[in-house]
Amino acid sequence: DLSVGRGTDTPFEMIGAPWIDSRMLALKMNEQRLPGVVFVPVEFTPSLSKFKDELCHGIQLAITDRSVLKPIDIGLTLAAVLRRGYPDAWQAKNLNRLLGNDATEKLLLEGKFGDELVPTITDGISDFLRRREAFLIYE
């Protein structure tokens, strides 16, 4: 239930919803000191998709250094901050469809983030890397 800016001049560079406090969300995200990005409060009105023709408040992601940017950390942190700040307004019903990880979803819904998620996120990576070896054709 978030707009990702479809129907604006900057789709996928911002997220928002009518119920978000832009300044508070930007402050909470910037407090996390995620590498390579800062979060700027914004208001926008999408002309299509989610919240079409409704004023949305949210954040724009301003990339400062692509070489250190960690998009997955940004997404997980945003989910946790939204859950902590808007437990009733943010509907996370499709969260695990994006995550594909029940344990991580459970922790995010409990409001956990950062180092608290590392064990569930990294679980299975070594097995995946081992299984994918058979499919790599380039060194």
Secondary structure as the mmCIF struct_conf table of DSSP 4:
data_model
#
loop_
_struct_conf.conf_type_id
_struct_conf.id
_struct_conf.beg_label_comp_id
_struct_conf.beg_label_asym_id
_struct_conf.beg_label_seq_id
_struct_conf.end_label_comp_id
_struct_conf.end_label_asym_id
_struct_conf.end_label_seq_id
STRN STRN1 SER A 3 SER A 3
TURN_TY1_P TURN_TY1_P1 ARG A 6 GLY A 7
BEND BEND1 THR A 8 THR A 10
TURN_TY1_P TURN_TY1_P2 PRO A 11 PHE A 12
BEND BEND2 GLU A 13 GLU A 13
STRN STRN2 MET A 14 ALA A 17
TURN_TY1_P TURN_TY1_P3 PRO A 18 TRP A 19
HELX_RH_AL_P HELX_RH_AL_P1 SER A 22 GLU A 31
TURN_TY1_P TURN_TY1_P4 GLN A 32 GLN A 32
TURN_TY1_P TURN_TY1_P5 PRO A 35 GLY A 36
STRN STRN3 VAL A 37 PHE A 44
BEND BEND3 SER A 47 SER A 49
TURN_TY1_P TURN_TY1_P6 LYS A 50 ASP A 53
BEND BEND4 GLU A 54 GLU A 54
STRN STRN4 CYS A 56 ILE A 63
BEND BEND5 THR A 64 THR A 64
TURN_TY1_P TURN_TY1_P7 ARG A 66 VAL A 68
HELX_RH_AL_P HELX_RH_AL_P2 PRO A 71 GLY A 85
TURN_TY1_P TURN_TY1_P8 PRO A 87 ALA A 89
BEND BEND6 TRP A 90 TRP A 90
TURN_TY1_P TURN_TY1_P9 LYS A 93 ASN A 94
HELX_RH_AL_P HELX_RH_AL_P3 LEU A 95 LEU A 99
HELX_RH_AL_P HELX_RH_AL_P4 ASP A 102 LEU A 109
TURN_TY1_P TURN_TY1_P10 GLU A 110 GLY A 111
HELX_RH_3T_P HELX_RH_3T_P1 GLY A 114 GLU A 116
TURN_TY1_P TURN_TY1_P11 LEU A 117 LEU A 117
HELX_RH_AL_P HELX_RH_AL_P5 VAL A 118 THR A 122
TURN_TY1_P TURN_TY1_P12 ASP A 123 GLY A 124
HELX_RH_AL_P HELX_RH_AL_P6 ILE A 125 ARG A 132
HELX_RH_3T_P HELX_RH_3T_P2 GLU A 133 PHE A 135
#
